[in-house]
Amino acid sequence: MVIKVNERIEKLTREVLAGNCYPTIVPTEYDRTDIFLSEHEKNGKRIYEYVTNQEPVIFRF
């Protein structure tokens, strides 16, 4: 089991060092009605929308 985990970490390390783990930033448009939300609600909603709008980079590991 330990060997498999170490192999996965090694593969991920190679991907990171090769620069293959950095996502392409996808612009996110926010709802204009967010100005009516409290600061905490607006920040939480915008973080959620931004993160869910981005494409994942690593699918296999």
Secondary structure, 3 states (H helix, E strand, C coil): CHHHHHHHHHHHHHHHHCCCCCCCCCCCCCCHHHHHCCHHHHHHHHHHHHHHHCCCCCCCC
